[in-house]
Amino acid sequence: MTTLLSPLRELTTGQTQATLVILGGLVALVVVGVHGSWRLARNVVTIAHEGGHALVAICSGRTLTRILLHSDTSGVTVSKGRRDGPGMVATAAAGYATPPLLGIGAAVLVAADEISIMLGIAVVLLLATLILIRNAYGVLSVVLTGAVFVLVAAYGSANVQYGFACFVTWFLIVGGLRTVLEVQRKRSRRRAPDSDADQLERLTGVPAGIWVALFALLGVFSLLGAGRLLVVWPPV
């Protein structure tokens, strides 16, 4: 897997990079916007979501028990520790915050032409998540997602890697925004009484709607930030 650890071997022109940035964004919009493709791709956002819960739980001193990923694209991260306090609040808030933050982090690396590093970090994070998965569907989801990253890193040309990295960047941010809209829609129909936002309301007293708005704002700012980093016009 030398491509994963080595710099890109092809030199893309500014025009080619601009095209790949835009193409990656358009593909991400289609994948997120079309029901059939979103139904499958949403699993990747769920992996990021639950991975965020898990990482913050560990960093805040909680004991992580397990991560479960389900075929309906929902997920559960179970940790032990205090039922309230800053650690629990941070853990609950991390889920919806993680996909856009990963997206903006990816945008920083893409803008710096550090595609190999970006792909390598993704593989490491997926492997770390895999260790914590405790159900068969979850293992399958993470393995298949990781396999795509490994194949692109090992066999993709520089342009393929760059385009894929752009797609992943846009997808994480736009997909994360869609999940926020989805949870708000469910909340408005009283179908998600135990959503992260509702848990945060019980923990902090801040209305769940405010938390949903904050998650949405984070997604919008991440989208704007990624655009500022990646979209250079006219291309040079």
C-alpha positions in Angstrom: 0.0 0.0 0.0 2.8 2.4 -0.9 0.4 5.0 -2.4 -1.2 5.4 1.1 2.1 6.5 2.6 3.8 8.3 -0.3 3.1 11.7 -1.9 0.9 11.9 -4.9 2.8 10.8 -8.0 0.8 12.8 -10.5 0.8 16.6 -10.6 -2.8 17.9 -11.2 -3.2 21.3 -12.7 -5.3 24.0 -11.1 -8.0 23.5 -13.7 -8.1 19.7 -13.0 -8.3 20.2 -9.3 -11.1 22.8 -9.7 -13.0 20.3 -11.8 -12.5 17.5 -9.3 -13.6 19.7 -6.4 -16.8 20.7 -8.2 -17.4 17.1 -9.5 -16.9 15.7 -6.0 -19.4 18.1 -4.6 -22.0 17.4 -7.3 -21.6 13.6 -6.7 -22.0 14.1 -3.0 -25.2 16.1 -3.5 -26.6 13.4 -5.7 -25.7 10.6 -3.2 -27.2 12.5 -0.3 -30.2 13.8 -2.2 -31.4 10.6 -3.9 -33.3 8.3 -1.5 -31.8 5.0 -2.7 -28.2 6.1 -2.6 -28.6 8.0 0.7 -30.2 4.9 2.3 -26.9 3.0 1.7 -24.4 5.9 2.1 -26.0 7.1 5.4 -24.2 4.2 7.1 -21.0 6.0 6.6 -22.3 9.1 8.4 -23.6 6.9 11.2 -20.1 5.4 11.5 -18.7 9.0 11.9 -21.5 9.9 14.3 -21.1 7.0 16.6 -17.3 7.2 16.3 -17.5 10.8 17.6 -19.6 9.7 20.6 -17.0 7.0 21.3 -13.9 9.2 21.0 -15.3 12.0 23.2 -16.5 9.4 25.7 -13.0 8.0 26.0 -11.4 11.5 26.1 -13.8 12.6 28.9 -12.9 9.7 31.1 -15.9 7.5 30.5 -15.6 3.7 30.0 -16.7 2.8 26.5 -18.7 -0.4 26.4 -19.7 -0.9 22.8 -20.8 0.6 19.5 -23.7 -0.9 17.6 -24.6 -0.1 14.0 -28.0 -1.2 12.6 -29.3 -2.0 9.2 -31.8 0.9 9.4 -28.7 3.2 9.6 -29.2 4.0 13.2 -26.5 3.5 15.8 -25.9 3.3 19.5 -22.8 4.0 21.5 -22.8 2.8 25.1 -20.4 4.1 27.8 -20.3 4.0 31.5 -19.7 6.9 33.9 -21.5 9.8 35.4 -25.0 10.3 34.1 -24.5 14.1 34.0 -21.7 16.6 34.0 -19.5 18.1 31.2 -18.2 14.7 30.1 -21.7 13.4 29.4 -22.7 16.6 27.7 -19.7 16.5 25.5 -20.3 12.9 24.6 -23.9 13.5 23.7 -23.1 16.6 21.6 -20.2 14.9 19.7 -22.4 12.7 17.4 -23.9 15.3 15.1 -20.8 17.5 15.4 -18.4 14.9 14.2 -19.3 14.5 10.5 -19.0 18.2 9.6 -15.8 18.5 11.7 -14.3 15.5 9.9 -15.3 17.2 6.7 -13.6 20.5 7.4 -10.6 18.6 8.6 -10.5 16.7 5.3 -10.9 20.0 3.4 -7.8 21.4 5.2 -5.7 18.3 4.1 -7.1 18.4 0.6 -6.4 22.1 0.2 -2.8 21.3 1.4 -2.5 18.5 -1.2 -2.0 16.0 1.7 -4.4 13.4 0.2 -2.3 10.4 1.3 -2.4 11.7 4.9 -6.1 12.2 4.7 -6.8 8.7 3.4 -4.4 7.2 5.9 -6.1 9.0 8.8 -9.5 7.8 7.6 -8.2 4.1 7.5 -6.8 4.4 11.0 -10.0 5.9 12.4 -12.1 3.2 10.8 -9.8 0.5 12.2 -10.1 2.1 15.7 -13.9 2.1 15.3 -13.9 -1.5 14.1 -12.3 -2.6 17.4 -15.3 -1.2 19.3 -18.1 -2.6 17.1 -20.1 -5.4 18.8 -22.6 -6.5 16.1 -22.2 -8.2 12.7 -23.9 -5.5 10.7 -21.6 -2.9 12.2 -18.5 -4.9 11.5 -19.7 -5.4 7.8 -20.4 -1.6 7.4 -17.0 -0.5 8.8 -15.1 -3.2 6.9 -16.7 -2.3 3.6 -16.2 1.4 4.1 -12.5 0.8 5.1 -12.0 -1.4 2.0 -13.1 1.5 -0.3 -10.5 3.8 1.3 -7.8 1.2 1.1 -8.5 0.4 -2.5 -8.5 4.1 -3.5 -5.3 4.7 -1.5 -3.5 1.6 -2.9 -4.6 1.6 -6.5 -6.1 5.0 -7.3 -4.2 7.5 -9.5 -3.5 10.9 -8.1 -6.5 12.4 -9.8 -8.8 9.5 -8.5 -7.5 10.0 -5.0 -8.0 13.8 -5.2 -11.5 13.5 -6.6 -12.4 10.8 -4.0 -11.0 13.0 -1.2 -13.1 15.9 -2.4 -16.2 13.7 -2.5 -15.6 12.5 1.0 -15.2 16.1 2.2 -18.4 17.3 0.7 -20.3 14.1 1.6 -19.4 14.2 5.3 -20.6 17.8 5.6 -23.7 17.6 3.4 -24.6 14.2 4.8 -24.2 15.4 8.3 -26.5 18.3 7.6 -29.2 16.0 6.2 -29.1 13.8 9.4 -29.7 17.0 11.4 -32.7 17.9 9.3 -33.9 14.3 9.6 -33.8 14.2 13.4 -35.6 17.5 13.6 -38.3 16.2 11.3 -38.7 13.1 13.5 -38.7 15.3 16.6 -41.5 17.5 15.1 -43.6 14.3 14.7 -42.7 13.1 18.2 -40.8 10.1 16.8 -37.4 10.8 18.4 -37.9 11.4 22.1 -34.5 10.1 23.0 -32.5 11.9 20.2 -29.1 13.4 21.1 -30.7 16.9 21.2 -33.4 15.7 23.7 -30.8 14.0 25.8 -28.8 17.3 25.8 -31.9 19.2 26.9 -32.3 16.9 29.9 -28.6 17.3 30.7 -28.3 21.0 30.3 -31.8 22.5 30.4 -31.1 24.1 27.0 -34.1 23.4 24.6 -33.5 20.5 22.2 -34.4 22.8 19.3 -31.5 25.1 20.2 -29.2 22.1 20.1 -30.5 21.1 16.7 -30.0 24.7 15.4 -26.4 24.6 16.7 -25.7 21.3 14.9 -27.2 22.8 11.7 -25.1 26.0 12.1 -22.0 23.9 12.6 -22.8 22.1 9.3 -23.4 25.3 7.4 -20.2 26.9 8.7 -18.3 23.8 7.8 -19.7 23.9 4.3 -18.7 27.5 3.9 -15.3 26.8 5.3 -14.7 23.9 3.0 -15.9 26.0 0.1 -13.4 28.7 1.0 -10.6 26.2 1.2 -11.3 24.2 -1.9 -13.1 26.4 -4.4 -10.6 28.7 -6.1 -12.0 30.7 -9.0 -10.8 31.2 -11.6 -8.6 28.2 -11.3 -4.9 28.8 -11.9 
